[in-house]
């Protein structure tokens, strides 16, 4: 199966918030990158004007599975 193309997103975030996010992701066994993608995907779906997203773009890939290590 071909790999899905990806882009990199760099953001500026408060140090404390980043550490909290990292710790909670690790406790849940999730990678910060996967969790961020899930949050952004949900926000886009909830905030996109009607008709902006095509039906194929609306289809969600499965939620990330819990993984050991959690840090990325």
Secondary structure, DSSP 8 states (H G I E B T S, - for coil): --------------HHHHHHHHHHHHHHT--HHHHHHHHHHHHHHHHS-TTSS-HHHH---------SS---
